[in-house]
Amino acid sequence: MDKTNEVEIVKTFFHKYYQERILYELNSKKKRLKALDRLCHNFEEVLNCNYMKKVECTDHEDVLKKMKCHGALETCYVISYNKLVDGKYMKLDEALKNVVGYGMASLVVCIPNKLAYFEAEQINGAPPRYILEKQ
């Protein structure tokens, strides 16, 4: 896990009220899942809604196309319930294959401090999916 990068991610995409708590939880092995739980249950409060734009996508290839249209880089950083990808830098295509449709919260940062993809917990039907873009 890249703590420095996670600080920048939280300061960019999370609501100011939650930033300190989220950073504390992300940096604790025991509490990291608590931060991810917040993204499952309260994401509309925890994330900065000024940057959120809902997207309708059917699979990881659709998401990849949309992210590339927004200028996404080839590599990304992932914060996710999926332990295979959480806290890792990886190819965007590979990251999206692992998080789109996973059913639990994931944040894929495609351009530091500017562009990310967020998928919330799946409850009924397709999970809520968003592009987070800071202009």
C-alpha positions in Angstrom: 0.0 0.0 0.0 1.2 3.5 -0.9 0.2 5.6 2.1 1.4 8.8 0.5 -0.8 8.2 -2.6 -3.8 7.2 -0.4 -3.5 10.6 1.5 -3.7 12.4 -1.9 -6.7 10.2 -3.0 -8.6 10.8 0.2 -7.9 14.6 0.2 -9.0 14.7 -3.5 -12.1 12.5 -3.6 -13.5 12.3 0.0 -15.7 14.7 1.8 -13.5 16.9 4.1 -15.5 15.9 7.2 -14.5 12.2 6.8 -10.9 12.6 5.5 -9.0 12.3 8.8 -11.0 9.2 9.9 -10.7 7.5 6.5 -7.0 8.0 6.5 -6.7 6.6 10.0 -8.7 3.5 9.0 -6.9 2.9 5.7 -3.5 3.0 7.5 -4.5 0.4 10.0 -4.4 -3.3 9.1 -7.2 -3.9 11.6 -9.4 -1.0 10.5 -8.9 -0.8 6.8 -12.1 -2.8 6.2 -13.9 -0.2 8.2 -13.0 2.5 5.7 -14.1 0.2 2.9 -17.4 -0.5 4.8 -18.0 3.3 4.7 -17.7 3.2 1.0 -20.3 0.3 0.9 -22.9 1.9 3.1 -22.4 5.7 3.1 -20.5 6.4 -0.1 -22.8 9.3 -1.0 -21.8 11.0 2.3 -18.2 9.9 2.4 -17.2 10.7 -1.2 -17.2 14.3 -2.5 -20.5 14.3 -4.5 -19.4 17.4 -6.5 -17.1 15.1 -8.5 -19.4 12.1 -8.9 -21.2 11.4 -12.2 -23.2 8.2 -12.4 -22.5 5.9 -15.3 -24.4 3.0 -16.8 -22.0 0.3 -17.9 -22.6 -3.4 -18.4 -19.0 -4.8 -17.9 -15.4 -3.9 -17.4 -14.8 -3.2 -21.1 -17.6 -0.5 -21.1 -16.0 1.1 -18.0 -12.6 1.0 -19.6 -13.9 2.8 -22.7 -15.5 5.5 -20.6 -12.4 6.0 -18.5 -10.2 6.2 -21.6 -12.6 8.8 -23.0 -11.9 10.9 -19.9 -8.2 10.5 -20.3 -7.4 7.6 -18.0 -3.8 6.5 -17.8 -2.7 2.9 -18.5 -1.9 2.3 -14.9 -3.9 3.0 -11.8 -4.0 2.6 -8.0 -6.8 0.6 -6.4 -8.5 0.7 -3.0 -10.9 -2.2 -2.9 -12.6 -4.9 -0.8 -11.0 -7.3 -3.3 -7.8 -8.3 -1.6 -6.2 -9.3 -4.8 -6.0 -5.7 -6.0 -6.4 -3.6 -2.8 -3.5 -1.2 -2.3 -1.8 -2.0 -5.6 -0.7 -0.2 -8.7 -1.7 -2.1 -11.8 -2.8 -1.9 -15.4 -6.2 -0.2 -15.7 -7.7 -3.1 -17.7 -6.6 -5.7 -15.2 -7.9 -3.6 -12.3 -11.3 -3.1 -13.9 -11.5 -6.9 -14.6 -11.1 -7.5 -10.9 -13.5 -4.8 -9.5 -16.3 -4.3 -12.0 -19.1 -6.6 -10.9 -17.2 -7.8 -7.8 -20.1 -6.8 -5.7 -18.2 -4.7 -3.1 -16.8 -1.2 -3.0 -13.8 -0.3 -5.1 -12.1 2.9 -6.0 -9.8 2.8 -9.1 -7.7 6.0 -9.4 -6.8 6.6 -13.0 -5.2 10.0 -12.9 -3.9 11.1 -9.5 -5.9 14.0 -8.0 -8.2 14.1 -11.0 -9.9 11.0 -12.2 -11.2 7.8 -10.6 -13.8 5.1 -11.1 -16.0 4.0 -8.1 -18.2 1.0 -7.8 -20.4 0.7 -4.7 -21.7 -2.5 -3.0 -24.2 -4.4 -5.1 -27.5 -4.8 -3.4 -30.1 -5.3 -6.1 -29.3 -5.4 -9.8 -26.2 -3.7 -11.1 -24.1 -1.9 -8.4 -24.0 1.9 -8.5 -21.1 3.0 -10.7 -19.5 6.5 -10.9 -16.8 8.4 -12.5 -15.2 10.8 -10.1 -13.6 13.7 -12.0 -12.1 16.8 -10.5 -11.9 19.6 -13.1 
